[in-house]
Amino acid sequence: MDTQHLPELIAHRYRLLRKLGAGGMGLVYEAFDRLTGEIVALKLVPDETDEASTIAEGSELRLILIREFQTLARLRHPNIISIRDYGFDDDDQPFFTMELLEGASNLFEAGQNQPLKTQIELLVQLLNALVYLHRRGILHRDLKPGNVLVREGQVKVLDFGAAVHRTENESAAGTIAYMAPEVLTTGAASASSDLYSVGIMAYELLTGGHPYDLNDTAGLIDQVLYSTPDLSKLPKTGLSPTPLVTIDPFDPKDTQNLGANTDELIQIDVDSLPSMGYTEQLDEVIGRLLAKKPEERYQDADTAIRALCAAAGVPLPPETAALRESFLQGSPFVGREQEIAALANALESAAFGAGSGWLISGESGVGKSRLINELRIRASSKGFIILVGQMPSAGGTPYILWREIMRRLAISVELAPLEQGVLKALIPDLESLLEHPIPDPPPVDAGSAQTRLFATIRNGLNRLEKPTLIILEDLQWADAGSLDLLNWLRKDVHERPLMIMGSYRSDEAPTLPARLPGMEYLHLERLTTDQIADLSVYMLGEGGREPLLVELLQRETEGNVFFLVEVVRALAEDAGTLEGVHEMTLPSSVFAGGIRRLVERRLRQIPPAIRPFLDLAAVLGRSIDVPALQMAFGGDVVETALQICTDAAVLEVVEDRWRFAHDKLREGVLARLAIPEQTRLHFWAAEVIEAAYDDKLSAHYPALAYHYQEAGDRDSARRYWIMAGDRAAAELANDDALKYYDWALRLTPPEMPHTQYELFLKRVDLMIRRRDPDTVRGALLELQSVADHLTASEKIQGALRWALFYASINDHRAQLEAAERILELHQESGEAEVPITARLMRGEGYMRLNRYQESEQQFQEALRQSQSAGLTRLEARALNELGSVYYETDDLPKALSSYQQALEVAEANGEWMTQCDALNGIAISNPKDYGAAQAAVEKSIQLARKAGDLMRTARGLTNLGSIHGRQGDLVRESVCASESAAIQHLIGNRRGEAIALYNQASIQKDIARFKESRQTFERALSLGQEIGDRDLQAHLYASLAQTCFLAGDQDTALAHAHTLRGLAEALQAPNHAGMSYLVVGLVALERAQWSQATESLHALYQMRKEQPQPNNQCFVALVGWLTALERQGKVEVVQAHLDELVDRAYQTHPQFDPLIPLAFLWTYQLLTAMNDPRTPTLLEAGYKHVQTLAQGISDESMREQFLTRAPGNRELWALGQKPQNPA
């Protein structure tokens, strides 16, 4: 990388501030982490690939780098640097971040001129790090003073495993000076070669100089291979050990007054140390470390520690709680071969664009987190972006599970201003993250708002440039909004490079898979005996495979990973060290009281002075609320308490956030608290949350409500539950809002009827159109029971909700009655908007019942009243509704005029949603002026997309497709219909999806793909039946009947026509009845059932003849009726209508309708039979009709099908091609 032109950001997250250092292994920078607000050290590792490298070689190097990073990230040891994050930047250069060790010096600088005891302690810390690494099969390979830093007396080893990335030309003085002879000659590194490097550093530290002449670069290798270091420079004798007090580090009586640093607390009497068996002098110990032959050195770091301490007269260091936990908590993933294989295959598929969603279930402690972490490591090695969400046990604000994912997403992709505005409501610090103010998004209705939010997140994920793994932990506590979003993203995960993996406790949420249909399911059982043995070895060394020990672990834990680690921890405490476990006399049982006693024992390790901190932390939740605890205890106390609790493995850090290491530990803390103490702590928790988050309190409303409720403060709890519900409703998390309002209602006494009314009203508003009718009806009855005892205004609001409810379930007669009730109550209230709203609802009800005249009257009255009152918002709505009435009654000029007036009013008010509705109305009411219609609908789509309203976007696309279709552009019509159907399916709008499928099926029908058309119509019909929309069903039965007729399936066509007739009668819809007459008449015509054909087609002709021309149905009905009459010999009647028939034929505009070519063909045949001289001209008109439509089809195969397979088209095309009938 060009160091002179560094990018401002690395991985969109880290802002480089200044260079800290450079070397053969890369550049180190101080960097600002935008997500956490912390300063970290960021290391850019040089890319060793070159132009000659093959793709395979580059991939292999990447895998090696990732594996090193994985190793770094897994390690947890007080003497090893903590790696926080790793990955590749935009130029594919690897990087990782680590804690910033400000003020640190290298090992030589830190130990130079220090007392021998201090120098030995530094070396022992270094060797302790090697004990940890070597037990895990990890070699450092590059130990040297620069890779061993010291700050405030604590050693930190870094850059181990880096030798795999070292270039061949790295300077000899930089590495060879600390390299073992066998590594120089054979390249074979081992634990022994790491110990040789320690020996070099020990010599250098204790004598002040290197054992070899570093100025002789050429001869340095020979010195390493053959020269013997001068050991006489080393100290000859050790220190006399200082007598120490023997204490039990886990007995509170011994530790409560000794300070906060547990590493200082745990000391052991020197006389009892095993190191007393070592008799070597210091020069002999260092000489053995520097032996030329590996077999002559100490074979492990632990032996070297014992020898070094004995020789120097320094007490053998105790196994501190932190050191012991590094082995217990860092134990690697074992077993689960089948499970990891299934997930690895899914990960591979996701990398190639075929994603999946997985639910990982199992009891608490069985190993779900370990399995997920293993997959996370594998995903990192494949270049996946990893996004993690953790659900807190105490719940929280809506979508809290996704909040960190959304924060990471917001800084990783380009978000449009609208998208930023949508996410701002859920990411309180988004403006700080993006470093600029963000305007609020345009308002939309509730349903569209939730869809807009989900679509924004989905679109952001789609913009990520790499495959993505989303990890969601503890779904058993997830809020409804978070699960809704998961369900939404799951819908099309199979078509995207995305893998979603969620974990949950099966015993706490057994029905979760039913709430997340379509997710793959994986249940984890407990470990087998062999797997227990493997895990034991990783924690205890080879002694962990001792049969009696494995039998004890199996008996005590039954393979539960959490219990297993706890039992080993307890045994290690009794034995004094982890290594001592397999040497001790094993008890028959570790804990007679089971896991509860085990947890109690662990908690006893916490000094009494820290207990208040832990108690309040447990009451606040599993995740540690550091700001609140700092408000309660102060920053220094919290920092000390966090370190003590982490060293004792009561707390842990995950994704840079503190939490209880297991929820059972938190439960153990709570179980010790008496009820009065819990009450006091809950009140204290509420107070410190209010103080700590005074400027960002809204995110903590649910927690505050809960704590005040547990503290017995009902008024404060009710207030916060209502505020939490309002915020959840604003964030479109309706289920969560309902839950919060229900809690508030439980705390609202009958003496507060107005509060009850407001809560019942809020609940009903969230339920209408989103809940089953019985549930909504029950909520409405509760609202009414309170409203009936209040004023007319409250009663009106209740009646209005009843009307909305009846409209949502298509009970339009009841809707009319409810609207009438509103008008009656208006006499008492006198509010100007009330009668207008009631008129609009009555008009809508009449229109849905096909009582168009009464509907028009109500809308006209609403229009008059709104104009008189100056209520322009209602005026525009009334005009739009009038346009709908006129459109349904085929009075397109009036419809167009009403929609245009609505648009003018809405534009003056800036109401974009009303503008959208009016523009769509203009488009569908203007069939002749294609340009104006297309411009109107495209503007509506633009407005909808600008606001992120997918519902209105899809509606606009549907209408735009229809306009393209009317112009003969079937390709564009098909594209619009497909996009609309996809959006409608995605947002779960089944009616909209059915309409979009209807349009797709119509296109298929128009080009004679009758089998596909029939299947698509049937899919749409199924959706219409699911939602109970009988009017939509009627439209679909009509199209299905027509399709079956065109395909030659007359029986099915008749069956659909008869079903349509029944629906038309139930709906009192003459338009639908007319379509049934048409199909029955056409089938009768084909079957030469002249009487039936005459009756049905004449009835349709009578219905349609007075409607404005052109009228396709009237043309088809007229020619069919006249054909039936001609076949019956009634030529006089036929002759009387021929002029009208020819006029209707000539007035037909070129638009796709498969019956029109048939009508032209039948007219041509009828004129021929009647020897009419207009026959050639009529044929030419029919031929040009087909020709014009065919010329508009850009797709060659579609055009070919249109001309050769569609009945009527093929005959007219063939006839028109004859010489005697030139086109």
Secondary structure as the mmCIF struct_conf table of DSSP 4:
data_model
#
loop_
_struct_conf.conf_type_id
_struct_conf.id
_struct_conf.beg_label_comp_id
_struct_conf.beg_label_asym_id
_struct_conf.beg_label_seq_id
_struct_conf.end_label_comp_id
_struct_conf.end_label_asym_id
_struct_conf.end_label_seq_id
TURN_TY1_P TURN_TY1_P1 THR A 3 GLN A 4
BEND BEND1 HIS A 5 HIS A 5
BEND BEND2 GLU A 8 GLU A 8
STRN STRN1 LEU A 9 ILE A 10
TURN_TY1_P TURN_TY1_P2 ALA A 11 ARG A 13
STRN STRN2 TYR A 14 GLY A 23
TURN_TY1_P TURN_TY1_P3 GLY A 24 MET A 25
STRN STRN3 GLY A 26 ASP A 33
TURN_TY1_P TURN_TY1_P4 ARG A 34 THR A 36
STRN STRN4 ILE A 39 LEU A 44
HELX_LH_PP_P HELX_LH_PP_P1 VAL A 45 ASP A 47
TURN_TY1_P TURN_TY1_P5 GLU A 51 ALA A 52
HELX_RH_AL_P HELX_RH_AL_P1 ILE A 55 ARG A 74
TURN_TY1_P TURN_TY1_P6 PRO A 78 ASN A 79
STRN STRN5 ILE A 80 ILE A 80
HELX_LH_PP_P HELX_LH_PP_P2 ILE A 81 SER A 82
STRN STRN6 ILE A 83 PHE A 88
TURN_TY1_P TURN_TY1_P7 ASP A 90 ASP A 91
STRN STRN7 PRO A 94 MET A 98
TURN_TY1_P TURN_TY1_P8 GLU A 102 GLY A 103
STRN STRN8 SER A 105 ASN A 106
HELX_RH_AL_P HELX_RH_AL_P2 LEU A 107 GLY A 111
TURN_TY1_P TURN_TY1_P9 GLN A 112 ASN A 113
HELX_RH_AL_P HELX_RH_AL_P3 LEU A 116 ARG A 135
TURN_TY1_P TURN_TY1_P10 ARG A 136 GLY A 137
HELX_RH_3T_P HELX_RH_3T_P1 PRO A 145 ASN A 147
STRN STRN9 VAL A 148 ARG A 151
TURN_TY1_P TURN_TY1_P11 GLU A 152 GLY A 153
STRN STRN10 GLN A 154 VAL A 157
TURN_TY1_P TURN_TY1_P12 PHE A 160 GLY A 161
HELX_RH_3T_P HELX_RH_3T_P2 ALA A 162 HIS A 165
TURN_TY1_P TURN_TY1_P13 GLU A 168 ASN A 169
HELX_RH_AL_P HELX_RH_AL_P4 ALA A 172 THR A 175
HELX_RH_3T_P HELX_RH_3T_P3 ILE A 176 TYR A 178
HELX_RH_AL_P HELX_RH_AL_P5 PRO A 181 THR A 186
HELX_RH_AL_P HELX_RH_AL_P6 ALA A 191 THR A 207
BEND BEND3 GLY A 208 GLY A 209
BEND BEND4 PRO A 211 TYR A 212
TURN_TY1_P TURN_TY1_P14 LEU A 214 ASN A 215
TURN_TY1_P TURN_TY1_P15 THR A 217 GLY A 219
HELX_RH_AL_P HELX_RH_AL_P7 LEU A 220 TYR A 226
HELX_LH_PP_P HELX_LH_PP_P3 SER A 227 PRO A 229
HELX_RH_3T_P HELX_RH_3T_P4 LEU A 231 LYS A 233
BEND BEND5 LEU A 234 LEU A 234
BEND BEND6 LYS A 236 THR A 237
HELX_LH_PP_P HELX_LH_PP_P4 LEU A 239 PRO A 243
TURN_TY1_P TURN_TY1_P16 PRO A 249 PHE A 250
HELX_RH_AL_P HELX_RH_AL_P8 PRO A 252 THR A 255
TURN_TY1_P TURN_TY1_P17 GLN A 256 ASN A 257
BEND BEND7 LEU A 258 LEU A 258
BEND BEND8 ALA A 260 ALA A 260
HELX_RH_AL_P HELX_RH_AL_P9 THR A 262 LEU A 265
HELX_RH_3T_P HELX_RH_3T_P5 VAL A 270 SER A 272
HELX_RH_3T_P HELX_RH_3T_P6 PRO A 274 GLY A 277
HELX_RH_AL_P HELX_RH_AL_P10 LEU A 282 LEU A 289
TURN_TY1_P TURN_TY1_P18 LEU A 290 LEU A 290
BEND BEND9 LYS A 292 LYS A 293
HELX_RH_3T_P HELX_RH_3T_P7 PRO A 294 GLU A 296
BEND BEND10 ARG A 297 ARG A 297
BEND BEND11 GLN A 299 ASP A 300
HELX_RH_AL_P HELX_RH_AL_P11 ALA A 301 ALA A 312
TURN_TY1_P TURN_TY1_P19 GLY A 313 GLY A 313
HELX_LH_PP_P HELX_LH_PP_P5 PRO A 315 PRO A 318
HELX_RH_AL_P HELX_RH_AL_P12 ALA A 321 GLN A 329
TURN_TY1_P TURN_TY1_P20 GLY A 330 GLY A 330
HELX_RH_AL_P HELX_RH_AL_P13 GLU A 337 ALA A 351
TURN_TY1_P TURN_TY1_P21 PHE A 352 GLY A 353
STRN STRN11 SER A 356 GLY A 362
TURN_TY1_P TURN_TY1_P22 SER A 364 GLY A 365
BEND BEND12 VAL A 366 GLY A 367
HELX_RH_AL_P HELX_RH_AL_P14 LYS A 368 SER A 381
TURN_TY1_P TURN_TY1_P23 LYS A 382 GLY A 383
STRN STRN12 ILE A 385 GLN A 390
TURN_TY1_P TURN_TY1_P24 SER A 393 ALA A 394
BEND BEND13 THR A 397 THR A 397
TURN_TY1_P TURN_TY1_P25 PRO A 398 TYR A 399
HELX_RH_AL_P HELX_RH_AL_P15 ILE A 400 SER A 412
BEND BEND14 VAL A 413 VAL A 413
HELX_RH_AL_P HELX_RH_AL_P16 PRO A 417 LYS A 424
TURN_TY1_P TURN_TY1_P26 ALA A 425 LEU A 426
TURN_TY1_P TURN_TY1_P27 PRO A 428 ASP A 429
HELX_RH_AL_P HELX_RH_AL_P17 LEU A 430 LEU A 434
TURN_TY1_P TURN_TY1_P28 GLU A 435 GLU A 435
BEND BEND15 HIS A 436 HIS A 436
HELX_LH_PP_P HELX_LH_PP_P6 PRO A 439 PRO A 443
HELX_RH_AL_P HELX_RH_AL_P18 ALA A 446 ARG A 463
BEND BEND16 GLU A 465 LYS A 466
STRN STRN13 THR A 468 GLU A 473
HELX_RH_3T_P HELX_RH_3T_P8 LEU A 475 TRP A 477
HELX_RH_AL_P HELX_RH_AL_P19 ALA A 480 ARG A 490
TURN_TY1_P TURN_TY1_P29 LYS A 491 ASP A 492
HELX_RH_3T_P HELX_RH_3T_P9 VAL A 493 GLU A 495
TURN_TY1_P TURN_TY1_P30 ARG A 496 PRO A 497
STRN STRN14 LEU A 498 ARG A 505
TURN_TY1_P TURN_TY1_P31 SER A 506 GLU A 508
TURN_TY1_P TURN_TY1_P32 PRO A 510 THR A 511
HELX_RH_AL_P HELX_RH_AL_P20 LEU A 512 ARG A 515
BEND BEND17 LEU A 516 LEU A 516
TURN_TY1_P TURN_TY1_P33 PRO A 517 GLY A 518
STRN STRN15 GLU A 520 HIS A 523
HELX_LH_PP_P HELX_LH_PP_P7 LEU A 524 THR A 528
HELX_RH_AL_P HELX_RH_AL_P21 THR A 529 LEU A 540
HELX_RH_3T_P HELX_RH_3T_P10 GLU A 542 ARG A 545
HELX_RH_AL_P HELX_RH_AL_P22 PRO A 547 THR A 557
TURN_TY1_P TURN_TY1_P34 GLU A 558 GLY A 559
HELX_RH_AL_P HELX_RH_AL_P23 VAL A 561 ALA A 575
BEND BEND18 GLY A 576 LEU A 578
TURN_TY1_P TURN_TY1_P35 GLU A 579 GLY A 580
HELX_RH_3T_P HELX_RH_3T_P11 VAL A 581 GLU A 583
BEND BEND19 MET A 584 MET A 584
BEND BEND20 SER A 588 SER A 588
BEND BEND21 VAL A 590 VAL A 590
TURN_TY1_P TURN_TY1_P36 ALA A 592 GLY A 593
HELX_RH_AL_P HELX_RH_AL_P24 GLY A 594 LEU A 603
TURN_TY1_P TURN_TY1_P37 ARG A 604 GLN A 605
BEND BEND22 ILE A 606 ILE A 606
HELX_RH_3T_P HELX_RH_3T_P12 PRO A 608 ILE A 610
HELX_RH_AL_P HELX_RH_AL_P25 ARG A 611 LEU A 620
BEND BEND23 ARG A 622 ARG A 622
STRN STRN16 SER A 623 SER A 623
HELX_RH_AL_P HELX_RH_AL_P26 VAL A 626 PHE A 633
HELX_RH_AL_P HELX_RH_AL_P27 GLY A 635 ASP A 647
TURN_TY1_P TURN_TY1_P38 ALA A 648 ALA A 649
BEND BEND24 VAL A 650 VAL A 650
STRN STRN17 LEU A 651 VAL A 654
TURN_TY1_P TURN_TY1_P39 GLU A 655 ASP A 656
STRN STRN18 ARG A 657 PHE A 660
BEND BEND25 ALA A 661 HIS A 662
HELX_RH_AL_P HELX_RH_AL_P28 ASP A 663 ALA A 671
TURN_TY1_P TURN_TY1_P40 ARG A 672 ARG A 672
BEND BEND26 LEU A 673 LEU A 673
HELX_RH_AL_P HELX_RH_AL_P29 ILE A 675 ALA A 692
TURN_TY1_P TURN_TY1_P41 TYR A 693 TYR A 693
HELX_RH_3T_P HELX_RH_3T_P13 ASP A 694 HIS A 700
HELX_RH_AL_P HELX_RH_AL_P30 TYR A 701 GLU A 710
TURN_TY1_P TURN_TY1_P42 ALA A 711 GLY A 712
HELX_RH_AL_P HELX_RH_AL_P31 ARG A 714 ALA A 730
TURN_TY1_P TURN_TY1_P43 GLU A 731 LEU A 732
HELX_RH_AL_P HELX_RH_AL_P32 ASN A 734 ARG A 746
TURN_TY1_P TURN_TY1_P44 LEU A 747 LEU A 747
TURN_TY1_P TURN_TY1_P45 PRO A 750 GLU A 751
HELX_RH_AL_P HELX_RH_AL_P33 PRO A 753 MET A 767
TURN_TY1_P TURN_TY1_P46 ILE A 768 ARG A 770
BEND BEND27 ARG A 771 ARG A 771
HELX_RH_AL_P HELX_RH_AL_P34 PRO A 773 ALA A 787
TURN_TY1_P TURN_TY1_P47 ASP A 788 HIS A 789
BEND BEND28 LEU A 790 LEU A 790
HELX_RH_AL_P HELX_RH_AL_P35 ALA A 792 SER A 808
TURN_TY1_P TURN_TY1_P48 ILE A 809 ASN A 810
HELX_RH_AL_P HELX_RH_AL_P36 HIS A 812 SER A 829
TURN_TY1_P TURN_TY1_P49 ALA A 832 ALA A 832
HELX_RH_AL_P HELX_RH_AL_P37 GLU A 833 ARG A 848
TURN_TY1_P TURN_TY1_P50 LEU A 849 ASN A 850
HELX_RH_AL_P HELX_RH_AL_P38 TYR A 852 ALA A 869
TURN_TY1_P TURN_TY1_P51 GLY A 870 GLY A 870
HELX_RH_AL_P HELX_RH_AL_P39 THR A 872 GLU A 888
TURN_TY1_P TURN_TY1_P52 THR A 889 ASP A 890
HELX_RH_AL_P HELX_RH_AL_P40 LEU A 892 ASN A 909
TURN_TY1_P TURN_TY1_P53 GLY A 910 GLY A 910
HELX_RH_AL_P HELX_RH_AL_P41 TRP A 912 ILE A 924
TURN_TY1_P TURN_TY1_P54 SER A 925 SER A 925
BEND BEND29 PRO A 927 LYS A 928
HELX_RH_AL_P HELX_RH_AL_P42 TYR A 930 ALA A 947
TURN_TY1_P TURN_TY1_P55 GLY A 948 GLY A 948
HELX_RH_AL_P HELX_RH_AL_P43 LEU A 950 ARG A 966
TURN_TY1_P TURN_TY1_P56 GLN A 967 GLY A 968
HELX_RH_AL_P HELX_RH_AL_P44 LEU A 970 ILE A 987
TURN_TY1_P TURN_TY1_P57 GLY A 988 GLY A 988
HELX_RH_AL_P HELX_RH_AL_P45 ARG A 990 ASP A 1006
TURN_TY1_P TURN_TY1_P58 ILE A 1007 ALA A 1008
HELX_RH_AL_P HELX_RH_AL_P46 PHE A 1010 ILE A 1027
TURN_TY1_P TURN_TY1_P59 GLY A 1028 GLY A 1028
HELX_RH_AL_P HELX_RH_AL_P47 ARG A 1030 LEU A 1046
TURN_TY1_P TURN_TY1_P60 ALA A 1047 GLY A 1048
HELX_RH_AL_P HELX_RH_AL_P48 GLN A 1050 LEU A 1067
TURN_TY1_P TURN_TY1_P61 GLN A 1068 GLN A 1068
HELX_RH_AL_P HELX_RH_AL_P49 PRO A 1070 GLU A 1086
TURN_TY1_P TURN_TY1_P62 ARG A 1087 ALA A 1088
HELX_RH_AL_P HELX_RH_AL_P50 TRP A 1090 ARG A 1104
TURN_TY1_P TURN_TY1_P63 LYS A 1105 GLU A 1106
BEND BEND30 GLN A 1107 GLN A 1107
HELX_LH_PP_P HELX_LH_PP_P8 PRO A 1108 PRO A 1108
BEND BEND31 GLN A 1109 GLN A 1109
HELX_LH_PP_P HELX_LH_PP_P9 PRO A 1110 PRO A 1110
HELX_RH_AL_P HELX_RH_AL_P51 ASN A 1112 ARG A 1127
TURN_TY1_P TURN_TY1_P64 GLN A 1128 GLY A 1129
HELX_RH_AL_P HELX_RH_AL_P52 VAL A 1131 TYR A 1146
TURN_TY1_P TURN_TY1_P65 GLN A 1147 GLN A 1147
BEND BEND32 PRO A 1150 PRO A 1150
TURN_TY1_P TURN_TY1_P66 PRO A 1154 PRO A 1154
HELX_RH_AL_P HELX_RH_AL_P53 LEU A 1155 ALA A 1169
TURN_TY1_P TURN_TY1_P67 MET A 1170 ASN A 1171
TURN_TY1_P TURN_TY1_P68 PRO A 1173 ARG A 1174
HELX_RH_AL_P HELX_RH_AL_P54 THR A 1175 GLN A 1191
TURN_TY1_P TURN_TY1_P69 GLY A 1192 GLY A 1192
BEND BEND33 ASP A 1195 ASP A 1195
HELX_RH_AL_P HELX_RH_AL_P55 GLU A 1196 THR A 1204
TURN_TY1_P TURN_TY1_P70 ARG A 1205 ARG A 1205
BEND BEND34 ALA A 1206 ALA A 1206
TURN_TY1_P TURN_TY1_P71 PRO A 1207 GLY A 1208
HELX_RH_AL_P HELX_RH_AL_P56 ASN A 1209 GLY A 1216
TURN_TY1_P TURN_TY1_P72 GLN A 1217 GLN A 1217
BEND BEND35 LYS A 1218 LYS A 1218
TURN_TY1_P TURN_TY1_P73 PRO A 1219 GLN A 1220
BEND BEND36 ASN A 1221 ASN A 1221
#
